[in-house]
Amino acid sequence: MAAGQGICYISTGVSRRMESIDMADFTSFSALRSACLDLPSGNPAASAAAARREAVLTKPPGSLGRLEELVGWLAQWQGRTPPQLQQVEILVFAGNHGVTGRGVSAYPAEVTAQMVANFAAGGAAINQLARTASARLRVIPLSLDRPTADFTQAPALSEQEFLAAVTQGYTAVSPACDLICLGEMGIGNTTTAAAK
């Protein structure tokens, strides 16, 4: 994924269930897999209530297009109708990729730290998007002084390094947020994202 791209996830509702997962459970791939297989499924009744509400609004049916579908999805994951966006968070995780040593990027890995500083100073596009959406932006640097291994030569992360990164991401999520948008940045990230 290129810098500035991201994925949005719902936190409220899911976070209440996830609070019961002890972080000590993230001690192996097997334990993490078990936690992922036991995720909540959302609240279909809230989604159905949102659809019923949409049906009685003064507008042609379906005239809001994908927005109506997103409202239902958001209601299901928040467990309430109508859904709310009072506390939106954007988390951008920054890391350095060992594959950059192969010259896959026009920029050296040191630029990642410079970009993090620019985010902190409010000078990046994501800062403007966050401000426009009244979202809280947090940039989380992940061991910028120690890039991952070059994945063309070895696994990028050991099991313990991967689990430490997952744990850092997990603990970064605020249980009070209504919506969380996840992003990443790091020189070499396009190469890493394109690898199979």
C-alpha positions as CSV (number, residue, x, y, z in Angstrom):
1,M,0.0,0.0,0.0
2,A,1.4,3.4,-0.9
3,A,1.8,6.1,1.7
4,G,-1.4,7.9,2.3
5,Q,-3.6,4.9,1.6
6,G,-5.4,3.1,4.3
7,I,-8.2,0.9,5.5
8,C,-11.1,1.9,7.7
9,Y,-12.4,-0.4,10.5
10,I,-15.0,-0.1,13.1
11,S,-13.9,-0.2,16.7
12,T,-16.9,0.3,19.0
13,G,-18.7,-2.9,19.8
14,V,-15.7,-5.0,18.6
15,S,-13.5,-3.4,21.2
16,R,-15.8,-4.5,24.0
17,R,-15.4,-8.1,23.1
18,M,-11.7,-7.7,22.4
19,E,-11.1,-6.4,25.9
20,S,-11.5,-9.9,27.1
21,I,-8.5,-11.1,25.1
22,D,-5.5,-11.1,27.3
23,M,-2.5,-9.6,25.6
24,A,-0.4,-12.5,26.9
25,D,-2.4,-14.6,24.5
26,F,-0.4,-13.0,21.6
27,T,2.6,-15.1,22.4
28,S,2.6,-17.3,19.2
29,F,1.1,-17.4,15.7
30,S,-1.2,-20.1,17.0
31,A,-2.5,-17.9,19.8
32,L,-3.0,-14.9,17.5
33,R,-4.8,-17.1,15.0
34,S,-7.2,-18.4,17.7
35,A,-7.9,-14.8,18.8
36,C,-8.7,-13.8,15.2
37,L,-11.0,-16.8,14.7
38,D,-13.0,-15.7,17.8
39,L,-13.7,-12.2,16.7
40,P,-17.3,-10.9,17.1
41,S,-19.6,-10.8,14.1
42,G,-21.3,-7.5,14.7
43,N,-25.0,-6.8,15.4
44,P,-27.2,-7.7,12.5
45,A,-30.3,-6.3,14.3
46,A,-28.7,-2.8,14.3
47,S,-28.0,-3.1,10.5
48,A,-31.6,-4.2,9.9
49,A,-32.8,-1.2,12.0
50,A,-30.7,1.1,9.9
51,A,-32.3,-0.3,6.7
52,R,-35.8,0.2,8.2
53,R,-34.9,3.8,9.0
54,E,-33.6,4.5,5.5
55,A,-36.8,3.1,4.1
56,V,-38.9,5.8,5.9
57,L,-36.7,8.8,5.1
58,T,-38.1,11.3,2.7
59,K,-36.0,10.5,-0.4
60,P,-36.2,8.1,-3.3
61,P,-35.2,4.5,-2.2
62,G,-31.5,3.9,-2.8
63,S,-30.9,7.5,-3.8
64,L,-27.9,7.8,-1.5
65,G,-26.3,4.9,-3.2
66,R,-23.3,3.3,-1.4
67,L,-23.8,5.7,1.5
68,E,-26.9,3.7,2.6
69,E,-24.9,0.5,2.5
70,L,-22.1,2.0,4.5
71,V,-24.6,3.2,7.2
72,G,-25.9,-0.3,7.6
73,W,-22.4,-1.7,7.8
74,L,-21.4,0.9,10.4
75,A,-24.6,0.3,12.4
76,Q,-23.9,-3.4,12.5
77,W,-20.3,-3.0,13.8
78,Q,-21.2,-0.2,16.2
79,G,-24.3,-2.1,17.4
80,R,-26.4,1.1,17.3
81,T,-28.8,2.9,14.9
82,P,-28.1,5.4,13.7
83,P,-24.4,4.9,13.8
84,Q,-22.2,7.8,15.1
85,L,-18.9,9.3,14.2
86,Q,-18.2,11.3,17.3
87,Q,-14.7,9.9,17.9
88,V,-12.9,9.0,14.7
89,E,-9.2,8.0,14.9
90,I,-6.6,7.6,12.2
91,L,-3.6,5.5,13.0
92,V,-0.7,5.6,10.7
93,F,2.0,3.0,11.4
94,A,5.5,3.8,10.1
95,G,8.2,1.3,9.5
96,N,11.4,0.7,7.5
97,H,11.6,-2.1,5.1
98,G,14.9,-4.0,4.7
99,V,14.3,-4.5,1.0
100,T,15.1,-0.8,0.4
101,G,18.8,-1.8,0.6
102,R,18.3,-3.3,-2.9
103,G,17.5,0.2,-4.3
104,V,13.8,-0.4,-4.9
105,S,12.9,3.1,-4.0
106,A,13.9,6.5,-5.2
107,Y,14.4,7.5,-1.5
108,P,16.6,6.1,1.2
109,A,15.0,4.5,4.3
110,E,16.0,7.6,6.4
111,V,13.1,9.5,4.7
112,T,10.6,7.5,6.7
113,A,11.7,9.3,9.9
114,Q,11.5,12.6,8.1
115,M,8.0,11.8,7.0
116,V,7.0,10.9,10.6
117,A,8.4,14.3,11.6
118,N,6.3,16.0,8.9
119,F,3.2,14.2,10.1
120,A,4.0,15.4,13.7
121,A,4.4,19.0,12.4
122,G,1.0,18.8,10.6
123,G,2.5,19.1,7.1
124,A,1.2,15.9,5.3
125,A,-2.0,15.3,3.4
126,I,-3.2,13.0,6.1
127,N,-3.1,15.8,8.5
128,Q,-5.4,17.9,6.4
129,L,-7.8,14.9,5.9
130,A,-7.9,14.3,9.6
131,R,-8.6,17.9,10.3
132,T,-11.4,18.1,7.7
133,A,-13.0,15.0,9.2
134,S,-12.4,16.1,12.8
135,A,-10.5,12.9,13.4
136,R,-7.7,12.3,15.8
137,L,-4.5,11.4,14.0
138,R,-1.7,9.4,15.6
139,V,1.4,8.3,13.8
140,I,3.1,5.3,15.4
141,P,6.7,4.7,14.4
142,L,7.7,1.0,14.6
143,S,11.4,0.6,15.3
144,L,12.5,3.1,12.6
145,D,16.1,2.7,13.7
146,R,15.9,-1.0,12.9
147,P,14.4,-2.0,9.5
148,T,12.9,-5.4,8.9
149,A,15.1,-8.0,7.2
150,D,15.3,-8.0,3.4
151,F,12.4,-10.3,2.6
152,T,14.1,-11.4,-0.6
153,Q,16.8,-13.1,1.6
154,A,14.8,-14.0,4.8
155,P,11.5,-13.5,6.5
156,A,11.0,-9.8,7.1
157,L,10.1,-10.4,10.7
158,S,10.6,-13.2,13.1
159,E,7.5,-14.6,14.8
160,Q,8.3,-12.6,18.0
161,E,8.9,-9.4,16.0
162,F,5.7,-9.8,14.2
163,L,3.7,-10.5,17.4
164,A,5.3,-7.4,19.0
165,A,4.1,-5.3,16.0
166,V,0.6,-6.8,16.2
167,T,0.5,-6.1,20.0
168,Q,1.6,-2.5,19.4
169,G,-1.1,-2.0,16.9
170,Y,-3.7,-3.7,19.1
171,T,-2.9,-1.5,22.1
172,A,-2.9,1.6,19.9
173,V,-6.7,1.3,19.3
174,S,-8.8,3.3,21.7
175,P,-11.9,1.4,22.9
176,A,-13.8,4.6,22.8
177,C,-13.5,5.4,19.1
178,D,-16.5,5.0,16.8
179,L,-14.4,4.5,13.7
180,I,-10.7,3.7,13.1
181,C,-8.9,4.3,9.9
182,L,-5.6,2.5,9.5
183,G,-2.8,3.5,7.3
184,E,0.9,2.8,6.9
185,M,3.9,4.6,5.5
186,G,7.5,3.6,5.0
187,I,10.0,3.9,2.2
188,G,9.9,0.6,0.3
189,N,6.3,-0.1,1.3
190,T,5.1,-0.4,-2.3
191,T,7.6,-3.1,-3.0
192,T,6.6,-4.9,0.2
193,A,2.9,-4.6,-0.6
194,A,3.4,-5.9,-4.1
195,A,5.3,-9.0,-3.0
196,K,3.5,-12.3,-3.0
